[in-house]
Amino acid sequence: MIELSSFPKDFQDCVLFHGHVCPGLAIGYAAAKAGSAALKLIPSQDEEVVAIVENNSCAVDAIQVLLKCTFGKGNLIFRDWGKQVFTFIDRKTHRAVRVSFIGTVPLRDERHALKKKIDSGQATEEDMKTWEQLRTTAVHELILSDSRELFDIREVEVDAPPFAEIVETRPCALCGELTVSDRLVEKRGQKICLGCVAAF
């Protein structure tokens, strides 16, 4: 069992939000710290900070916790590009940094070999303990490493997305569920939602 008290308090907060300790969460934690340091960011009460994330991995949860960038506020933008890359934008200063993971995940091969053994049901209790220890060590190394060893950090020019706005909703002509008006599609003279279009 991993002792949360061995980690910094703000990483513990990330773990409580995410649900478990893992290297992916640690990468997001380190990326958010690197971006914050480069731009002197503080957590976003509203939409002052924008995060553009190029994956939907565990890492993104740390960014939500540390920088308060969320889908609900419209300041968390997801691009499904499969890269551990994060762009942070400060709307106040109009500056942005792109933080790209270039490091190696510590003990990756050893952990993966043990995970296969665990998943196959062939792991011993000692194997389980070793896997937990390796995971904890990897996470500690990631969150304590010099960010320059883990990331390529570059200032970039990026247009911030528009601020979130209140939108009009209308019922779908088929299912009746309220839908943002500009997401309704006209089919056979009726305005229907994308869910119903898929089933049409």
N, C-alpha and C positions, 0 to 999 in steps of 0.2 A: 504494500500500500504506500503510495507516494505521500510524503509529508509536505503539505502546502506551505507550511511555515518556513521551509528552506528557500522559498522563492520571494522576490520583492513583492510588496503589498499590491502594487498595481498589476503585476502578473497574476497574483492570486485572484484579483477581481476578474481578469480575463478568463481564468479557469472556471470560476463560478458561473460566469455567463455561458461559456462554451460547453462545459460539462465534463471535460477531462483534460489532463496534461498531455501535450503531444508536441513534436518538433514543428509541425505546421503552425500551430498557435504561436510558438516561440518566434518563428520567422515573421509573422505579422506583427508581433510585439516589437521586435527589433526594427522592422521597417517603419512602424509608426514613430518609434523613438528617433530614428534617423531623420525622417521627414520633419518631425517636430523641432529637432535641433537645428536643422538647416534653415527653417523658416521662422524659428522662434514661435511656434504655434502653441495655443492653449486649446483645450477642448471646446468644441463648437456648440454654443448654447442654441443657436438657430442654424443658419446656413453659412456662417463666416468661413468655415473650412470645408472644402470639397475633397473627397477621395475618389479617384478613379481606379478601380481594381480590375486586373486582367485575368482573374480566376475566381472561382467560388469555393475556395478551399478553406480549411480551418483558419488560415491566416487572417481572413477578412473579419472574423469575430473580434480579434484583438484590436483591429482598427476601429471597429464600432465602439468598443469599450473605451479605448484611450482617447480617441478624437471626437467621439460622439457624432460620427458620420453614419447616417442610417437611411434606408430606403424611404422610411416614413417622412423624413424631413426633406428628401430629395437631394441630399448632399453626399449620397453614396451611389456612384455610377458603376454598373457592372458591364464589363466587356468580356465576352466569353472567348478569350484568346489563349487560355491554358498556360499563362506565364505568371511566375511569381514576380509581378511588376506592379508597382503602386505609384500613382501620381497624386501628389498633394498640392492643393491650390489654396492660397490665402487670398480671399476676396478683398481684404482691406488693403493689402500691399500690391495686389495683382502679380504676385510672384508664385512660381510653381516649381516643384522638384519631382523628378522621376527617380524612383528608388527601385533598382532592379537586382534581384537576388542572383549573385554570381558565385557564392560560396558553395561549400559542400556540406551536406547534412552529416554531422558527426555520427560515426558508428552505424551508418546506414546499412551496409551489407550484413554486419553481424545481427542487427535487429531484424532485418528482413528474413534472414535464415531461421532465426528463432521463431518469428511470427508464422512462418510456413509450418514449422513443427507444431506450434500451438494450434493452428487452424486444422491440422490433420488429426489432432487428438493424440499425438505421440509424445507431447512434451511432459517432462517430469516436473515436479514441484520446484526443483532446483532451476530448471530451464525457465520457469515462470518468474522466479525471483531475479534471475540474470537479465531477462528481458526488461523487467521493470527498472532494474538498476541502469541498464544501458540507455533506456528511454530518458530517465531522469538526468543522467550524465549529459546526453545529447542536448536536452532542453537547457540545462545550466550553461553549457558551452555556447549555445546560440544566443541566449539573452545577455551573457556577460562579454561576448566577443566585441572587439572593435568593429563598429559598423562598416568601416572602410575595407575590412577583410571579407565581409559578407555581401556588400552591395556596391553596385555602381550607382553613385548619387550625382545627378546632374540637374542643374537649373535648366528649365525648359520654358518655352512660350506656349501656353495653352489657353484657349478661350474657356472661361468658366461657363458652365451650363446656366441657363436662365433660372431665376429664382422660382421656387414652387409657387403655383397659383391655384386659386380655387376654380374648379372646373364644373361645367354643367353636366348633369347626368340625366339620362332618359331611360325608360324601360325598353328592353329588347322586345320586339314584336312577337317573338316566339316563346321565350322562357319567362319574360316579364321582369327579369332581374335588372336593377338599375346599372347602367353602363355609362362610362364617360362618353359624351356625345361624339367626339371625333374618333372614337374607336368602333362606332357602329358602322356596319357595312350595308349598303343597299342591295337587296336580293329580291327580285320579282316585286319591286315596288314597296318592299318593307325594310325597315331599319332593324338589323339584327346584330347580335354580339358575335365576337369571333369564336366563342365556344360553340354557338349554334351553327355558324358558318362551317366549322370543322365537321359537324354532324349532319350537315345539309345534304 
